[in-house]
Amino acid sequence: MNKKSHTPGTILLVLMAFLIPSLTWSGGCVFFRSPSPDDSRTAFAKADISNIVTTCELYKIRLLEYPSDLDFLLTSPYKWRPFLNSQNDIIDPWGQKYQYDPAGPHHKGEQVDIWTVDPETGKIIGNWND
């Protein structure tokens, strides 16, 4: 019987012939499908806004009212820990302070309104829109 055996060199050559083009192609797809910096900033702003809304709810539970300004989340009422740790927690990805309305007109007064505006697109990113 004539039995052919695959040498390590043959196996390596076959792997290189198939894997390198496949990995290059898939890497190219990932590159072209990765989000733009604007999409990342928008996602970051939405996450920040969600965190601030939750913090305002906690503030209301403890102090029976929403803070009148986001800066109050950085102070320590009754010698407690501050609700937020840093001024950066209320700054949007473009370096501006998040806008805040404790009356919450977009939520009919049931929740605060927090938003920012993307300076490049003019799009409002708030806790009342998707």
N, C-alpha and C positions, 0 to 999 in steps of 0.2 A: 504494500500500500504506500502510496505517495501522499504523505501528510504535510500540508503547508502550515507552518507556524508563523504567527505574527511577531515580528521583532519589535522591541520597544521603539525603535526609530520609526517604523511604519505606523504604529499606533499614534505616536506624537504627531506625525505628518498629517494623518487623517483628522485628528482633533484640531490641529491648527487650521486645516483647510475648511472645516465647518464652523468651529467656534469663533475664530477671529472675525469673519464677516458677520456672523450672527450677533456677536457682542457689539461690534461697531454699529450695526444697524439699530439694535435696540437702544444703545446709548444715544444715538442720534435722535431717536423718537423721544426719549426722555428729555433731551435737551430742548427740542422744539415744543414740547408740551409743558415744560416747567412754567410756573406762573411768573408774570412780570412783577417787578418791584411794586407797581401800583396795586396789583392784586394782593400782594403780601401786606402792604400797608393797610389796605381796606380790611383784610382778615384780622390783622393785629388790632385795628381800631374797634372792630365788632367785638373781639374778645375783651378788650379793655372796657368797653361800654357795658358789656354783660357783667363784668366784675364790679364795676362801679354801681350798677343798679342793685346787685346783690348786697353790696356794702351799705347802700342807702336803706335797703329794707332792714338790715340788721340794726342800723342806727335808729330807725323808726321803732323797732321792737324794744330796744333798750331805753330810748328817750321819748317815746310816744309821739314823735313828729319827725318829718324828714328834715335833714339839714337845710338851712336857708342858703348855704353856699357850699360848693365842694371842698373848700378849704377847711371847713369844720370836720371833715373826715380825717384830717391830718393832726387834729388836736386831741388831747387826752381828757375827756370829760370825767369828772369824779375820780381822778387819779387812775383811770383805767388805761389800758394800752390804746394808742390811737387806732382808729378803724383802718387807716391806710398808713403805710410805712414811709412813703416818700412823695415829695412834690411831683416826681416823675410819674406817679400812679394816676395823676389827673391831667397829664399832658399827652396829646395825641401824637401819632407817628410823624406828623409834620411840624412838631414843636409848639403847637398852640394848646392852650387850656381847653378841655372839653367844655362845651356849652351845657347849661343845666337850667332846668325849670322845675322847681319842686311842686308846682301846681299840676304839672302833667297834663296839659290840654290834649295831647295826642292819646292819652289813656283815660280821658274823662275824669281826671283827678285820682284815679286808683293807683297810679304808679308815677314816679318821676319821669321826666323826659331828659335824656342825655344824648347829645349829638356832636358831630363835628362836620366840617366841610372839607372835602378833598380839594386843595387849592389848585390842582392841575386840571381837574375835570368839573369842578363846581358841584359835584354830587354830594348830597347830604347823606351822612351815614349816622343813623340814629337807632334807638331801641324800639322804634315803632314801625320800621320798614325792614324788608328782607334784604 
